[in-house]
Amino acid sequence: MVLGLVFLGAALSAPSNYDSMAYHLARQIFWMQQRSVDFYPTNSIRQLFMPPFSEFIQLHHMILAGSDRWANLVQWFALLGTLVGTQQLAGALGAGPVGRAFAALFVVTIPMAFMEGSSTKNDLVVSYFVVTTAVLGLRVVELGRASWALVIGIGASLGLLLLTKGTAVVFALPVCAIVGIAMLLHGVGTAGGPAANLRSVRHWATVLGAGAVLGVTALAPNAGHFHRNLDMFGHLTGPKEPAVEGSNLYVNADMLSWKTITSNAIRSITLHLSLPSETWNGRVFAASIALHEKLGLDPNKDDTTWKGMPYKVVWFPKSEDRAGTMVHFGASLLVPLLVWIALARRRRPVASEDGAPAPESAGAPRWLLLTWTVVPAIGFIAFCAVFRWQPWHARLHVPLFALVAPLAGWLLDRPGQTKWFNRVHPGHVMAGFVAAACLAWLVPTLPHTGRPLWGPKSIWKTPRDTQRFNWRPSWERGSDLAVEDIRKLNPTQVGYKFGHNDIQYPLPRMVWDTHPHITWVNVNPKPVTLPGGYSPSDDAARLAAWQPTPEVIIATGDYRFELFQAKRRYLAVGHDAPYTVFVRDDLAAQAPSGGFERHRFFGWKSMQGLKKPRHGERLGRTDTAHLAFEHFRATRLRLVYSGSAAAPLTVRVNGRPVGTISVDPSLGTLDFDAKAGKNMLELDGARGALFTALRVEPAR
């Protein structure tokens, strides 16, 4: 049932996750546009160097479907594959059918897994490949040797894991260690004993060959992406410099320091300890800070914290980026301990009367179960050692919980245990409690903010285009109007000037749906993304040489009435937050009338002294309103206004009176001269005046 609810959200909703809007899906638009996955000029470096495998799959769905309708299903199928793999892991450890089913239930009730199963992120794809690597690895242990097919399979799984998300490789390291030891002792394609194998030259040659095959198989899927990163940034995994959002922002400065590991572990654990109680969360936070202080640690140290994000303990059950899971975390601590107790109490087989040893009960070897209890812990410690703490790390812990789930299933239904239908066992009571707790913990997550299944903003009631703006609802109107103007202008090329963390996907997607011939080009790329790669000494020269001149430029956070690009002048023809539409001056006469003028407030860098009582209006709250604006050359400008005011207003520009205006419902104008650069327009007598339009533009 839970999996079915996730499927409904994935199949019926539009992608809306913030990271997906910023780079996961945004990069796919440009891949389709240029018909290759080569790097392109951009100011969002994440669109280039981040591992792309999950997006490659989504790209195929997008091309085949002609839309993003099936993009969410990639994560859903990854969740399904993770559940199947978790059941197989539980079976490999010796769990029966009930235990295997419980292992899957343990994973599907993780709040982050439930929410991300209908999104376009990649954490469940990571979980799938981590679990797949573990399944193939335990198959090597089960057979007592590694076949060449298993070697290639493990290498391919590791390679695709690395191509999906670089942070996840640390979770697979302990599994790889188990596989490596098994291959070292038992060989590849042979069934000899460890003692004989270790003395055989042929065995060592085969093991080394298998290691080489595994390594080549793992690196092969990454060759293209590594080459592109190396060519542009000088490093296989992308840039390292902070100025270009490099990898050093994600990796700890001192990975081997106990202080780094301890601080990150404490903060990561508290991500799963929050409750809907400010008192409780405050106590958890205070205890964490006290522990840091006692150990001489800094919870907000820059070297161990991503971009200096402040450390807090907060309750976000509906956030697919920050929701924790206290039940699953508690079980992850308790289950390994109970496995050790169960193994210690397991009865030794009794020898037969003739002295022959009795066979052990079915299931995984004792050493493997004991080893598996520390696999998630080793992965967690390695993760804390390598990567800086982030407030949304809870979603990156899903693969660890998936590795704990098979042990929970083994506890419930292990070999030699009296079955639940014969008598009630304490382990079954515990398992039932954990299952109920997992389901109960999932309840606050069900109406999550990304793709709610019920409520006033449910996927049944909200139009698909509107769903894309779940995280920025104020951007929808501006996007609709920008698309309308672009369609009227019908250019061949549109330049975009967005912030590096802006949602860059919805607007190109909406235009692509009806005008796929229009190409998009970044007009303010970071120099490192231009041909020639990272070279600070000639960044300015390469930027000057780049400078495209598209017919139209869309800019966010830019309220000027003109801008210059490659020495070409662009005039604003419309604005509605967050977008301003600029048209090249030689085409400005062809621009459609109206458009964004419905917003009517435009051209100002800031508006002080005017408040916004309702959408589309500004009310004077001080005697003098100060409106800052900027343009590139001295010219004659025009103030356009409408609204109502009890008395005429005096207008000054840079302290110089330029006229008096009477504000009424009809549009009025006042022409004035302004200097090049920064200017200040003042309105004396503005208190109580209500403006329905107030903009500055070139006098034509």
C-alpha positions in Angstrom: 0.0 0.0 0.0 2.8 2.4 0.9 4.6 1.6 -2.4 1.3 2.3 -4.2 0.9 5.7 -2.6 4.4 6.6 -3.7 3.6 5.4 -7.2 0.6 7.7 -7.4 2.7 10.7 -6.4 5.4 9.8 -8.9 3.1 9.1 -11.8 0.6 11.9 -11.4 2.6 14.8 -10.2 5.1 17.2 -11.9 8.7 17.4 -10.7 8.9 20.0 -8.0 12.0 19.4 -5.8 14.1 22.5 -5.4 17.4 20.8 -6.3 15.8 19.3 -9.4 14.5 22.7 -10.5 18.0 24.2 -9.9 20.2 21.6 -11.6 19.0 18.0 -11.8 16.4 18.7 -14.4 17.8 22.0 -15.6 20.9 20.3 -17.0 18.7 17.9 -19.0 17.1 20.8 -20.9 20.5 21.9 -22.1 21.6 18.4 -23.0 18.5 18.0 -25.2 19.1 21.4 -26.7 22.7 20.7 -27.7 22.0 16.9 -28.4 25.0 15.9 -26.2 26.0 15.8 -22.6 29.0 18.0 -23.1 29.6 20.8 -20.7 28.2 24.2 -21.6 28.7 27.8 -20.3 26.7 28.3 -17.1 26.8 30.0 -13.7 25.5 26.9 -12.0 28.6 24.7 -11.7 26.5 21.9 -10.2 24.9 21.4 -13.5 28.3 20.3 -14.9 30.5 18.4 -12.4 27.9 16.6 -10.4 27.6 12.8 -11.2 24.9 12.5 -13.9 23.7 8.8 -14.1 20.3 9.3 -12.6 19.8 12.3 -14.9 20.8 10.2 -17.9 17.9 7.9 -17.2 15.5 10.7 -16.7 16.8 12.3 -19.9 15.8 9.2 -21.9 12.3 9.3 -20.3 12.0 13.0 -21.1 13.0 12.5 -24.8 10.8 9.5 -25.3 7.8 11.0 -23.6 8.3 14.5 -25.0 7.8 15.9 -21.5 8.8 15.3 -17.9 5.8 13.2 -17.1 7.7 10.0 -16.3 10.8 11.6 -14.7 9.7 10.9 -11.2 9.4 7.2 -11.9 13.1 6.7 -12.0 13.3 7.2 -8.2 10.2 5.0 -7.7 11.7 2.1 -9.6 14.9 2.6 -7.7 12.9 2.3 -4.5 11.3 -0.8 -5.8 14.7 -2.3 -6.7 16.0 -1.3 -3.2 13.1 -3.2 -1.6 13.8 -6.3 -3.7 17.5 -6.1 -3.0 16.9 -5.7 0.7 14.8 -8.8 0.8 17.5 -10.7 -1.0 20.1 -9.5 1.5 17.8 -10.6 4.4 17.5 -14.0 2.7 21.3 -14.3 2.2 21.7 -13.7 5.9 19.3 -16.5 6.7 15.9 -14.7 7.2 12.7 -16.5 6.3 9.8 -15.1 4.2 8.4 -13.1 7.1 11.8 -11.6 7.9 12.4 -10.7 4.3 9.1 -8.9 4.1 9.8 -7.1 7.3 13.2 -5.9 5.9 11.3 -4.3 2.9 8.8 -2.7 5.2 11.6 -1.3 7.3 13.0 0.5 4.2 9.7 1.7 2.6 8.6 3.4 5.8 11.7 5.6 6.0 10.1 9.1 5.6 12.8 10.2 3.2 12.4 7.1 1.1 8.7 7.6 0.9 9.0 11.3 -0.2 11.9 10.8 -2.5 10.3 7.8 -4.2 8.1 10.3 -6.2 10.8 12.9 -6.8 13.6 13.5 -9.4 16.5 13.4 -6.9 19.0 10.6 -6.8 19.3 9.3 -3.3 17.2 6.2 -3.9 19.1 5.4 -7.0 22.2 5.5 -4.8 20.5 3.1 -2.3 19.7 0.7 -5.1 23.3 0.5 -6.2 24.6 0.2 -2.7 22.2 -2.7 -2.0 22.9 -4.3 -5.4 26.6 -4.2 -4.6 25.9 -5.9 -1.2 23.7 -8.6 -2.8 26.4 -9.5 -5.3 29.0 -9.4 -2.6 27.1 -11.8 -0.3 26.6 -14.1 -3.3 30.4 -14.4 -3.5 30.5 -15.3 0.2 27.6 -17.8 -0.2 29.3 -19.6 -3.1 32.7 -19.6 -1.4 34.2 -18.2 -4.6 33.8 -15.4 -7.1 32.7 -16.1 -10.6 33.8 -13.7 -13.4 30.1 -12.7 -13.9 30.0 -11.6 -10.2 33.2 -9.7 -10.5 31.9 -7.8 -13.5 28.5 -7.3 -11.9 30.1 -5.8 -8.7 32.3 -3.6 -10.8 29.4 -2.3 -12.9 27.3 -1.7 -9.7 30.1 0.3 -8.1 30.8 2.2 -11.3 27.1 3.3 -11.7 27.0 4.1 -8.0 30.0 6.4 -8.4 28.4 7.9 -11.6 25.2 8.6 -9.6 26.5 10.3 -6.5 30.1 10.6 -5.3 29.1 10.8 -1.6 27.7 7.3 -1.6 30.8 5.4 -2.5 31.8 5.4 1.2 28.8 3.3 2.1 29.9 0.5 -0.3 33.5 0.4 1.1 32.9 -2.1 3.9 30.9 -4.3 1.5 33.8 -4.2 -0.9 36.2 -5.1 1.9 34.1 -8.3 2.6 34.1 -9.1 -1.1 37.9 -8.5 -1.4 38.6 -10.9 1.6 36.3 -13.5 0.1 38.0 -13.3 -3.3 41.5 -13.4 -1.6 40.7 -16.5 0.4 38.5 -18.4 -2.1 39.7 -17.1 -5.5 37.8 -16.6 -8.7 36.3 -19.5 -10.6 38.0 -22.1 -8.2 36.7 -24.0 -5.3 39.9 -24.7 -3.4 40.4 -24.1 0.3 42.0 -20.9 1.6 45.2 -22.5 2.7 45.8 -24.1 -0.7 44.8 -21.0 -2.5 47.1 -18.7 -0.7 50.0 -20.9 -1.6 49.1 -21.0 -5.3 50.7 -18.6 -7.8 47.8 -19.2 -10.2 45.4 -18.2 -7.4 47.2 -14.9 -6.8 47.4 -14.1 -10.6 43.7 -14.8 -10.9 42.8 -12.6 -7.9 44.9 -9.7 -9.2 43.3 -10.2 -12.7 39.9 -10.1 -11.1 40.7 -6.9 -9.2 41.9 -5.3 -12.4 38.7 -6.4 -14.2 36.6 -5.1 -11.3 38.4 -1.7 -11.3 38.2 -1.3 -15.1 34.5 -2.2 -15.0 33.9 0.3 -12.3 35.8 3.1 -14.0 34.5 2.5 -17.5 31.0 4.1 -17.0 32.7 7.2 -15.5 35.3 7.7 -18.2 33.3 10.3 -20.1 32.3 12.3 -17.1 35.8 12.1 -15.6 37.3 13.3 -18.9 34.9 16.3 -19.1 35.7 17.3 -15.5 39.4 16.9 -16.1 39.3 18.9 -19.3 37.4 21.8 -17.8 38.3 21.8 -14.1 41.6 20.0 -14.0 40.3 17.3 -11.6 38.4 14.1 -12.1 35.6 15.0 -9.7 35.2 18.7 -10.6 36.5 22.0 -9.3 38.0 22.3 -5.9 38.2 26.1 -5.6 35.5 27.7 -3.3 35.0 30.5 -5.8 33.5 28.1 -8.3 31.4 26.0 -5.8 34.2 23.4 -5.8 34.4 20.0 -4.1 36.3 21.4 -1.1 33.0 22.8 0.0 31.8 19.3 0.5 34.9 17.5 1.8 36.4 17.9 5.3 39.8 19.6 5.5 41.1 17.0 8.0 39.4 13.6 7.3 41.4 11.6 9.8 40.8 13.9 12.8 38.8 12.4 15.6 37.4 15.9 16.2 36.0 16.1 12.7 34.4 12.6 12.9 33.0 13.1 16.3 31.5 16.5 15.6 29.9 15.4 12.3 28.6 12.2 13.9 26.9 14.1 16.8 25.3 16.6 14.5 24.3 13.9 12.0 22.7 11.8 14.8 20.6 14.7 16.0 19.1 15.1 12.6 17.1 12.0 13.4 16.2 13.0 17.0 13.8 15.9 16.5 10.2 15.7 17.5 7.2 18.1 17.1 8.2 19.7 20.5 10.3 22.8 20.7 11.1 21.9 24.3 12.5 18.4 23.3 14.4 19.8 20.3 15.9 22.5 22.5 17.1 19.9 25.0 18.6 17.8 22.3 20.4 20.8 20.8 21.6 21.9 24.3 22.9 18.4 25.0 24.7 18.3 21.7 26.3 21.7 22.3 27.3 20.7 25.8 28.9 17.5 24.5 30.8 19.6 21.8 32.1 21.9 24.5 33.1 19.1 26.8 35.2 17.6 24.0 36.6 20.9 22.9 34.7 20.9 19.6 33.1 23.7 17.6 29.6 22.7 16.2 29.8 25.5 13.5 33.4 25.1 12.5 33.9 26.1 8.8 36.3 23.2 8.1 33.6 20.7 8.9 30.4 22.5 7.9 29.1 23.1 4.4 29.2 26.9 3.7 29.0 27.6 7.4 25.3 26.5 7.7 24.2 27.0 11.3 23.6 23.9 13.3 20.0 23.5 14.6 17.7 20.7 15.7 14.4 21.2 14.0 11.3 19.1 13.1 10.6 19.0 9.4 8.5 15.8 8.8 7.1 17.1 5.4 10.5 18.2 3.9 12.0 15.7 1.4 15.4 17.4 2.2 15.4 17.5 6.0 13.0 14.9 7.5 14.6 12.7 10.0 13.5 9.3 11.3 14.0 8.6 15.0 12.4 5.1 14.9 14.7 3.8 12.1 17.7 5.4 13.7 16.9 3.8 17.1 16.4 0.5 15.4 19.7 0.9 13.7 21.4 1.1 17.1 19.3 -1.6 18.8 19.3 -4.3 16.0 23.0 -5.0 15.8 23.1 -5.3 19.6 20.2 -7.8 19.6 21.9 -9.8 16.8 25.0 -10.2 18.9 22.9 -11.3 21.8 20.9 -13.7 19.6 24.1 -15.2 18.2 25.6 -15.5 21.7 22.5 -17.4 22.9 22.3 -19.6 19.8 22.6 -23.3 20.8 25.6 -25.1 19.5 24.8 -28.2 17.4 25.0 -31.4 19.5 27.3 -34.2 18.1 25.8 -37.5 17.2 26.3 -40.7 19.2 29.1 -41.8 16.8 31.0 -38.6 17.5 30.3 -36.9 14.2 29.5 -33.2 14.5 26.0 -32.2 13.8 25.4 -29.9 10.9 24.8 -26.2 11.7 21.4 -24.7 11.1 20.8 -23.1 7.7 21.7 -19.5 7.2 24.7 -17.2 6.9 27.9 -18.1 8.7 28.1 -16.6 12.2 31.2 -14.5 11.2 29.2 -12.9 8.4 26.3 -11.9 10.6 28.7 -10.5 13.2 30.6 -8.6 10.4 27.4 -7.3 8.9 26.4 -5.7 12.2 29.3 -3.2 11.8 28.9 -2.6 8.1 26.4 0.3 8.5 28.4 1.8 11.4 31.7 1.7 9.3 29.8 3.4 6.4 28.5 6.1 8.8 31.9 6.8 10.3 33.5 7.0 6.9 30.8 9.3 5.7 31.3 11.6 8.8 35.1 11.5 8.2 34.9 12.5 4.5 32.0 14.9 4.1 31.2 18.2 5.8 28.0 18.3 7.8 24.9 19.7 6.1 21.4 20.2 7.6 19.9 18.0 4.9 22.3 15.0 5.4 19.3 12.9 6.7 18.4 12.0 3.1 21.9 10.8 2.4 21.6 8.2 5.3 18.9 6.2 3.5 21.5 3.6 2.1 22.7 3.0 5.7 19.2 2.2 6.9 18.8 -0.1 3.9 21.9 -2.0 5.1 20.4 -2.4 8.6 17.1 -3.7 7.3 18.3 -7.2 6.5 19.5 -7.7 10.1 16.1 -6.6 11.4 14.5 -9.2 9.1 16.9 -11.9 10.4 16.0 -11.1 14.0 12.3 -11.5 13.2 12.6 -14.8 11.3 15.9 -16.5 11.7 16.9 -20.1 11.2 16.1 -22.5 14.1 13.7 -20.0 15.6 10.2 -21.2 16.7 7.8 -19.8 14.2 5.4 -17.2 15.2 2.3 -19.3 14.4 3.4 -21.9 17.0 4.1 -19.6 19.9 4.7 -15.9 20.5 8.4 -15.1 20.7 9.8 -11.9 22.3 11.5 -11.1 19.1 8.2 -11.1 17.2 6.7 -8.8 19.8 9.7 -6.4 19.3 9.4 -6.7 15.5 5.7 -6.0 15.6 6.3 -2.9 17.8 9.1 -1.7 15.4 6.8 -2.2 12.4 4.0 -0.3 14.0 6.3 2.5 15.0 7.8 2.7 11.5 4.3 3.1 10.0 3.3 5.6 12.7 6.4 7.6 12.1 5.5 7.8 8.4 2.1 9.4 9.1 3.3 13.0 9.5 5.2 12.6 6.2 2.2 11.5 4.1 0.9 15.0 3.3 4.4 16.2 2.5 4.8 19.6 0.8 6.3 18.4 -2.4 3.5 16.3 -3.8 0.6 16.1 -1.3 -2.0 13.4 -2.0 -4.7 15.3 -0.2 -5.5 18.8 1.0 -6.1 22.1 -0.9 -2.8 21.8 -2.8 -3.0 18.1 -3.6 -1.8 16.7 -6.9 -5.5 16.0 -7.8 -6.4 19.7 -7.6 -3.3 21.5 -8.6 -2.5 22.0 -12.4 0.7 20.3 -13.5 2.5 23.6 -14.4 1.6 25.0 -11.0 3.1 22.0 -9.2 6.6 22.9 -10.6 6.5 26.0 -8.4 5.6 24.3 -5.1 8.8 25.7 -3.6 8.6 29.1 -5.3 4.8 29.8 -5.8 5.5 33.5 -6.2 7.4 32.7 -9.4 4.6 31.2 -11.3 2.9 34.3 -12.5 6.1 35.9 -13.7 7.0 32.6 -15.5 3.6 32.6 -17.3 4.1 36.2 -18.4 7.7 35.6 -19.5 6.6 32.6 -21.6 3.8 34.7 -23.1 6.2 37.4 -24.2 8.8 34.9 -25.5 6.1 33.3 -27.6 5.0 36.6 -29.0 8.6 37.6 -29.8 9.3 34.1 -31.2 13.1 34.5 -31.1 15.6 31.9 -32.2 17.8 32.4 -29.1 17.0 33.5 -25.6 19.7 34.5 -23.2 19.2 33.9 -19.5 20.7 35.6 -16.5 19.8 33.7 -13.5 21.3 33.3 -10.0 23.5 30.2 -9.6 20.9 28.8 -7.1 17.7 30.0 -8.9 15.2 27.5 -10.2 16.4 27.3 -13.8 14.2 24.5 -15.1 10.5 25.6 -15.2 10.8 28.5 -17.6 12.9 26.7 -20.4 10.6 23.7 -19.9 7.5 25.7 -20.5 8.9 27.3 -23.6 10.3 24.0 -24.9 6.9 22.4 -24.7 5.6 24.7 -27.5 8.7 26.2 -29.1 11.5 23.6 -29.1 13.4 25.5 -31.8 14.3 28.3 -29.3 17.8 27.7 -27.9 18.9 29.1 -24.5 22.3 30.5 -23.7 23.7 31.8 -20.5 24.8 35.4 -20.7 26.6 35.6 -17.3 28.5 32.3 -17.1 31.2 31.6 -14.7 34.5 31.9 -16.6 35.6 28.4 -15.5 32.8 27.0 -17.7 34.0 28.7 -20.9 36.3 27.0 -23.4 39.7 26.8 -21.9 38.7 25.8 -18.4 39.9 27.2 -15.1 42.4 30.0 -15.7 42.0 33.0 -13.4 44.6 35.0 -15.3 42.6 35.4 -18.5 39.0 35.1 -17.2 38.1 38.6 -18.1 39.4 38.2 -21.7 37.5 35.0 -22.2 34.3 36.5 -20.8 34.7 39.4 -23.2 35.3 37.0 -26.1 32.3 35.0 -25.2 29.4 37.6 -25.0 26.5 36.2 -27.1 23.9 38.6 -28.4 20.5 36.8 -28.3 17.4 38.5 -29.4 15.9 38.3 -25.9 17.4 38.1 -22.4 15.5 36.9 -19.4 17.0 38.1 -16.1 16.1 37.4 -12.4 16.5 40.0 -9.8 17.2 42.7 -12.4 14.9 45.7 -12.3 16.8 47.9 -14.7 15.1 49.3 -17.8 18.2 48.6 -19.9 21.3 46.5 -20.0 24.3 46.0 -22.2 25.5 42.7 -23.5 28.5 42.5 -25.9 28.2 46.2 -26.4 24.6 45.8 -27.6 21.9 47.6 -25.8 18.8 45.7 -24.5 15.6 47.5 -23.5 13.2 46.1 -20.9 9.8 45.4 -22.4 8.2 43.8 -19.3 8.7 42.7 -15.8 6.9 40.6 -13.2 8.8 39.0 -10.3 11.2 37.5 -10.6 11.8 37.9 -14.3 12.6 40.9 -16.5 12.3 40.5 -20.3 14.9 42.5 -22.3 14.8 42.8 -26.1 17.8 43.8 -28.2 17.5 47.5 -29.2 17.3 46.7 -33.0 14.3 44.5 -32.3 12.6 46.6 -29.6 10.2 48.2 -32.0 8.8 44.7 -32.8 8.2 43.9 -29.1 4.6 43.3 -28.2 2.8 46.1 -26.3 1.6 45.6 -22.8 2.9 42.3 -21.6 4.5 42.8 -18.2 3.3 46.3 -17.9 0.4 44.8 -16.0 2.8 44.7 -13.0 3.7 48.4 -13.6 6.4 48.7 -11.0 9.7 48.5 -12.7 13.1 50.1 -13.2 14.0 50.6 -9.5 16.9 48.9 -7.7 15.1 49.7 -4.4 11.9 51.5 -3.3 12.1 52.9 0.2 9.1 54.5 1.8 6.5 52.7 -0.2 4.9 49.6 1.2 2.8 46.9 -0.6 -0.7 46.7 1.0 -2.0 44.5 -1.9 -0.6 42.9 -5.0 0.0 45.5 -7.7 -0.1 48.6 -5.4 2.3 50.7 -3.4 1.3 53.0 -0.5 3.5 55.8 0.7 4.3 55.4 4.4 6.9 58.2 4.8 6.8 61.9 3.8 9.5 61.3 1.2 9.9 58.1 -0.8 13.4 57.2 -2.1 13.6 55.2 -5.3 17.1 54.2 -6.5 17.8 53.3 -10.2 20.8 52.9 -12.4 21.5 53.1 -16.1 24.6 53.1 -18.3 24.7 56.5 -20.0 23.4 60.0 -19.5 20.0 60.2 -21.2 16.5 61.6 -20.9 14.3 59.3 -18.9 10.6 59.2 -18.2 8.7 58.6 -15.0 5.3 56.8 -15.6 2.8 56.8 -12.7 -0.9 56.3 -11.8 -3.0 56.0 -8.7 -4.3 58.6 -6.3 -2.9 61.3 -4.0 -4.5 64.1 -2.0 -2.0 66.7 -3.1 0.7 67.1 -5.9 4.1 65.5 -5.2 7.4 67.2 -5.8 9.9 65.1 -7.8 13.7 65.4 -7.2 16.5 63.5 -9.0 19.8 63.4 -7.2 18.6 66.3 -5.0 17.6 68.5 -7.9 13.8 69.3 -8.4 12.6 68.2 -11.8 8.9 68.8 -11.5 5.6 68.3 -9.8 3.1 65.5 -10.5 -0.6 65.0 -9.7 -1.4 61.4 -9.2 -4.8 60.1 -10.5 -6.0 56.8 -12.0 -4.9 57.7 -15.5 -1.3 57.2 -16.6 0.8 60.3 -16.2 4.4 61.0 -17.3 7.3 63.2 -16.4 10.5 63.5 -18.4 13.8 64.3 -16.8 17.5 64.1 -17.4 19.7 61.7 -15.4 23.4 61.0 -15.2 25.0 57.7 -16.1 25.4 55.3 -13.2 23.5 55.3 -9.9 20.7 57.8 -9.4 18.1 58.6 -6.7 14.6 59.8 -7.4 12.7 61.3 -4.4 9.0 61.9 -4.1 8.1 64.6 -1.5 4.6 64.4 0.0 4.4 60.6 -0.7 2.8 59.7 2.6 -0.7 58.3 2.0 -0.3 58.4 -1.8 -1.5 55.1 -3.5 0.3 54.1 -6.7 -1.0 51.6 -9.1 1.9 52.2 -11.5 5.3 53.7 -10.9 8.2 53.0 -13.2 11.1 54.6 -14.9 12.0 54.0 -18.6 13.8 55.7 -21.5 11.9 58.7 -22.9 11.0 57.7 -26.4 
